[in-house]
Amino acid sequence: MPSDDTKLTDHTMEVEGPWSEELKSEMGEKSGGAENMLTSSTLTLAPLVVDSPPIRRSQPIPISLNRVKSGESSSSSAPSIPNPFPELCSPSKSPVLISSLPPQSSDKHLIKVYGEDSHGRSLWVSLEATAREVCQMLVQTAHCTDQENWALLELHPTLGLERCLEDHEVVLEVQATWSLKGDTRLIFCKNYAKYEFFRKPTLFFPESMISDSADISKGMTSSDLIQNLLKSGTCPEIQGFLHSKESSRKAWKKVYFFLRRSGLYCSTKGSSKEPRHLQCVADLQDLNVYTVVNSRKLYGAPSDFTFCIKPSRNPVRTQDLKLLCAENEQIRTCWTSAFRLFKHGKQLHCNYQLSKTAQRCVEETRYTACKPKSEASLVAMDFSGKSGRVIQNPVEAESAEMEEGRTWRRREALRCSLPNLNSGAKTSSIHKSQLWFHGHISRKETQRLMEKQGLVDGMFLIRESQQHGNCFVLSMCHKLKTRHYLVIPCDEDGRKYYTMDDGVTLFVDLLQLVEFHQINKGILPVCLKHPCVCVAL
């Protein structure tokens, strides 16, 4: 009870300590024109802070965003934890993920390229990015062993059309001609035959298909004429019979065609070349040539060696396709190569020279960069003569090094096949890790894969035989044809070997078989040179 001398002022009682207990009578505010009086008693606890604003409990307290400095992202008040895997998140240190991050500049566009395993990779490219530049980006991100002979394949699965983009073609311009509702895509794959006609022109342009209008009366042979024309960026006129299909008809008709710089012509009267019998079919500057896949089923073609031409600026439509069918692969390759040369001219020869120069620079750089520091004082020597000589050429030195490695490999394989190591009872599986081994694929799939990567001499792969158990098949290309050789396992003196010539030549595993035929052709028409590979993106 308060004493009599305690003074109460304004109905307020102060309590000692950091908090005060206030008992007030509040008056209501006026609302509109009416005056209402609202009296209430409130008991609150408030800190003794001078001029502090009142705080209403159970209300969110807003946090001002102006505390964040300009250019910095907002972060929580929790202490920062160091990232244990910075190489997986930092774009500057991660070459694998850098292509999937949006660029800082606005002139980049996102494209998607698929590998031969149907998995895709997205890339940010510039407006002027060429097919060669995109391939170089994919070579780095996919960690490919070699830099050249890669290409972008324009694929139309529904129509069965595909073509290899030229190295100088702008990728975004090619994609601008695609239909938005189509299933067109870009495939990153090997193509050894992009410029093979520069190396072996007589194989790609047989003398029987060269037009009679070509001037060979100046003492020049047919092969010399072709070589000179290719170096100058031109192509001899091509002629021959092809099966043609009209868009409004299902039947195919055999027609005599002429391919000249001015365009593609067909004869309305047999093989006559008279101007009154020639009819213009297409202008070469405004068309692309495609290879047709599975043409027998899709279009009822008389053979599998079908190709077509279509306007390059229009979306692919069935009614715009001019389907042509050849008798064999050599004739089809001759026509498609001539189309490319007549359209692009000297640009293809420049691309070929650039490809050779880049390949040579890569080989020299790889040879000098791969040598460890401990071998800086060592030199390559050749002891094939009476006295040793120092090998000055880097390419020759690398070849000698590879040959020495193969010799060591054969020696080690022979040592591992001795009976005391008990290796005869086990089947070697070293071939499963090689790029040229494709496992259990069919003969038709093999043919299709090798055609897509270019039927150049020496391209090969090894697969499991579907008809003979525990056997393998070596498939290789020669003169634009695919040949197949059965690899049979055999036992001799308790050891297991592989042979292709009924036991005359024995190999302890498939790797030794491939390395041997990369140096010696043996029963093969040519040595093995280019492995047929499939790279996953």
Summary of the structure (lengths in Angstrom):
residues: 537
radius of gyration: 38.2
end to end distance: 88.6
largest distance: 142.5
contacts: 1368
relative contact order: 0.08
helix: 29%
strand: 25%
